[in-house]
Every structure is written in C-alpha cells, then in structure tokens.
Amino acid sequence: MDTIGGTAKKGRGFIRLLGLKWAHWFARIVMLWVMMLYLAEVWKLDLRHAATIINIWRGSTKVLPLVFVFVADAFLGHFSILLLSSLSNSLGLGLFWMSTPPVSAKLNGNCAEYKAECIENRQKQLFYTALVLNAVGIAGHVASFDFFAEKQIKSIAANLSTTFNLFNSSEEEINDVQVGVREQNPSPLASNFGLSSPSFPRHFLCLFCKCCGVFCFFFFSSIVFVAGILIVVFVKPWTIRFGVSAIFAVFSFLVFLSAAASYTYVGPRGSPFTTTFRVLFAACSKFFYRLPQDVCQLYENIALGESSLFSHTNSLRCLDKAAIILPHPDLNQQQQSRWKLCRVSEVEATKILIRLIPLWMTLIICGVVSSLGETYFMQQAESMNTELDPSLVFLFFNVFANLLFTKLFEMIADEVVGSSISRKRWVSLVGIAVAMMLSILCCIAAAIVEKKRLRIAKNQDLINEKIPMSIFWLMPQFALLGASDGILATSVTDLLSDQAPPPMSRYSIHFAFAASGIGYMVSPITVDIVGKISQNISGSGTSWFQATSNNSRLDNYFWVLAALSAANVVFYIVVASNYRFRDSKNNIFDKAPGVLLHGNHPLSSFFSL
C-alpha cells in the first residue's frame, strides 16, 4: 500500500508539474507572440524600433537555454533552474500587466487610455524589466522542464513496476495452485492472448496508465489551446490579456511548489561543456609544447571501456596538445589535474563538436528569416482590412504547416531511403537544405504580396489607413515559414543527436534553438545595414524602413533576404558536402522512444519558445 500511495502521490505531482507547461503555452498564445502589435498600436513605435525590441527579446529566449542547461548540469540541478525560471516568468508577466496604461493609471494617476502619450518612463522601465525576466523564465523553462519531467516519468514507471511485481509475488501461491488446473483444463482464450500469464496485469495496467497519461496531457493541452484562442478572439484589452496570463503563471507556479515533496530530485552531475572547456584550456596551456611523433604517447585511460573511447583523428591537431604527458611531474600527479591533462577521447569529442560549427553557422540566416513571422509579417497582416485577428491567421497557417510538412518530409524520406544506411546518414542534411529552400520561397512570396499591397495603398491613397486586401494573401508566406521552421528544427535536432559526442547529444535541440536565436538577434543588424545602403542608393535619400509598413519598402528587404538565403544555401552545400560523418548507429528513423514532452516534437519550435 505504501508503494501504491507513493506512486499516486508522484502521479499527482507530475500533473501539477505539467501546469508550468500549460501556463507557458497559454501566455505564448495570448500575448507573447503578438507583442509586436502591442508596441505598434499602443506605444506607437516605428516599425524598425518595435521589430528590434522583439527580435532581441525572442533571440535571447532561444540562446539562453544553452547557458541554463550548462548551469543546471554543472552547478544547480534542473529543479533549481525550473524553480527560479518559473518565479522569473511569473514576475515578468506581472510586470507586463503593471506596465499597461489602465493599471498604471490606478497606481500613478496618469491617463488610462491605450495611447502613446499615456506611456511614461516608469511604465517603459517596468516593460523592459518584464522583457528580461520573461526571457530568463522562458529560457530556464526550455532548458530544464523536459529533463526534470523525464525524471519524474521514469520514477513513476519504476514505482508502477515495483507495485505490480509485489502484486504478482503476493499472488504466487494462488498461481501455483491454479497452474495444475490450467494444465488439466487449458483455456483457448488464455493461450491465445496470454491472459493466464502472471505478468499480464502488470503489462496491461502499465499500458493503461500510459494511455491515460497521454490522453490527459493532450486533453488539458487542448483546453489551454482553445482557451487561449477564445481570449485572443473576444478579449481585446491588453490589460486583461496580460493579467490573465500573469494569474495563470502565478497559479501554476504555486501548484508546482505544492508538490515539491513528491518530486524525484537529481543533483548536478557535471556538464559535457566542462570537458570541452577543459580541453581548450589544457591545449592553450601547452601551446609551446611539441606533439609526439607517435600518437600512442598521448594520454588515454583504456580502463574506462570501449564505450567511452574515440579513435584518434589527424584533424585539429593543435587540440591534441591537451593530451600531452609532460616529463614532470609524474603521471599520477598530472592525472589529478584534469584541467591540464585530458584523455584522447575527450579531445576527439571536442573535435567532433568543433567540426559541427560550420554547419551550425549556416542556420543563422534561417533564424533571420524566422524572425520575420512575429515582426514584419505580423505588421503586414495588421495593416490589412480584415475581421480576422492577424495572430489567429499566423497561428493556424504556421502551426498547421509546421506539423504537416514535417511529417510529410519524414514519410517521403522514409520511402526514398528505405533500408540503405549510406542514404540514411544524409537525411538530416537534406532536410536542412529543404528547409532553407522553403525559407527562400517564403521571402519571395512575402515580397510579391507586399509589392501588391503597397501598390493598392498608393493607387487608392491609403497610406495611413488599412488596405482593402484579404489577409489570406499572406497564407503562402506563413505556411512556408511554418514548414521551414518545422523541418529545420527536426532535421537539425536529429543531425546533432546523431553526430554530436554522446554526452552532448541531449543538448541537440538547444543548439538548434541557439542558432535560430542568434539569427533573431542578427536581424536588427541586417535591417540597419540594409536601411543605410538603401538610403545611400536611393535618389531621395529615403530608407526602405519608415515609421509604418505602408510607408516602408519591406518588399525590397524581403528580396534581399531571399538573395542572402540563396547564397547561404550554396555555402551550406559546400560545407555539407565536405562534412565527415562520425561512425554512428543512429539515424532519423531509428530513434529511442521519447518522453511525452520531449523538445524534438515538430511543434516545439513554436510552443517551447
């Protein structure tokens, strides 16, 4: 009974843990991904300024998880990171709510209307502080939630297995008595379906609990999703949107804390990033030492077993200096100083990671294109005359295309590749190339639609008004962007999971998000450069980026991004064709069973960040 009660307690605790995920999704749907509209409509910021704020904020939410996962593994543990990030997220959403004019008017006595003149410096300080806290909260959640949830699931599964084993052992005497009866009168139904097996209750109930868990997760997730959509459709005041998100976040945080006694905790066990840092430090400290002629003279600990050993390679020989055994002091003393002497396998793992950097850098331009969705594309939709909320259009087409095209690509690749191992290793690289091509088509579609929209605005003299043009003209670019993001996230994650050093493979999704995040933060730089160039080449000295989308020439900027993306594809093909695969038994179609909430899901690029 104690085991059963403990399992039930852990199950209730896991459900409370899921509240953090649902609160994160709710805020993502209701307010976080339409922040561009808030800055443009309420603050009346010009197009370029608003996009810069959003891109830096969103980029930081994608880059910081890589930092937090290192801190969690090396120092604090995932529970501490999840606790601090949930608190930071709750405070950030609360400050968003406090920065709105109606709430600020009650606190400070200023005007309560959603107008630029009602935004004072104090409100701006609250808003920018909220952006920082929210970025930290989202990044910590992305870094630690899946790892911590996976541990809880494994703990619950272990408890269930123990419970059913106890149940079977307690029924052992009854089973022994019934064996003779079954032998004399065998049941056809039992022999066919295995109902007479003593392990049947355990297997059946484990499957039943798993199905119930999956059903409950998707059921409540659907409720959160529908509730978010209803609020977006029917609730227009920003104060209520921010306030409801903040209340949900605070409530889920308190519920999460209430189950603290039922969680299974794992302390920091060291990060593979530490090994990389040790190799780089040791190689630099021995920079003036010469490498031995025989690589067998480099340090290696064979006693650790073949599973943790890598064969020596001749690339990046400068890093081999980290494994040089010095003449003084003796080897035992050098082995104790892990920051000065590293194993050959540790050096080779670092080499593998460094060889992936050129491929990883080609993803930055894809991040620049992805940043268009929540900034310039959203502003395009808002400038059109339609009864539909632009955020709903983005949500539907982007998410639907994300899921559909990702699954379609995997199905086609599975049919084409078949059982050929030599082809399977290229699936992820081809997927990245396909995603890059889709991003080019996205920019081209956006440029064509934007040129048409600007032509209508000019011909009908609607520069300062909404354009009588259906928002469904934006469907191709939103769909292509969602398809590109989905295929890219899945392909990059699979590539890094397969090719990164084994300890680093579980960080693959964070590396993928980090590349996209850098692209988000590079986007304001590209806008600034393109704006200055356009100002110099235009006869009137006017930049392509003006206060509003109707006065700007975003179509030209989209063509520039299409050209940059095309050049990036060429560079990627050169890098990928010269990439040397490491030996691995994994591929995109031979994945280990994932956790219910694992970040490798096609929609993770939208809902996780």
PEJO-V670706 format. One line per field, one symbol per residue. phi: phi as a letter, one per 20 degrees, with the letter a starting at -180 (. if undefined). A space follows every 10 residues. Layout:
# PEJO-V670706
phi: ???
This chain:
# PEJO-V670706
phi: .fffffffff ffffffffgf ffffffffff cfedfgffff eeflffgfff ffffffffff feefgfffff fffecdnfff ffffffffff fffffgffef gfffffedne fdeecffeee ffffffffff ffffffffff fffdffffff ffffffffff ffffffffff efffffffff ffffcfefff ffdmfeffeg gfffffffff ffffffffff ffffffffff fffddeffff gfffffffff ffffffffdg fefedcffdn dfffffffff fffffdgeee fffeffeffb dfffoffddc ffceelffff ffdfeffcff ffffffefed ccffffffff fgfffefgff ffefffffff fffecffffg ffeeebeeff ffffffffff fgffffffff fffffffmdf ffeffeffff ffffffffff ffffffffff fffffffffd ldfdcfefbf fffegfffff ffffffffff fffffffedf ggfeffegff fffffffffg ffggffffff ffffffeffe meffddfcff eecfffffff ffffffffff fffffffefd fefbeebfdd efgefgdffe fgeffeffc
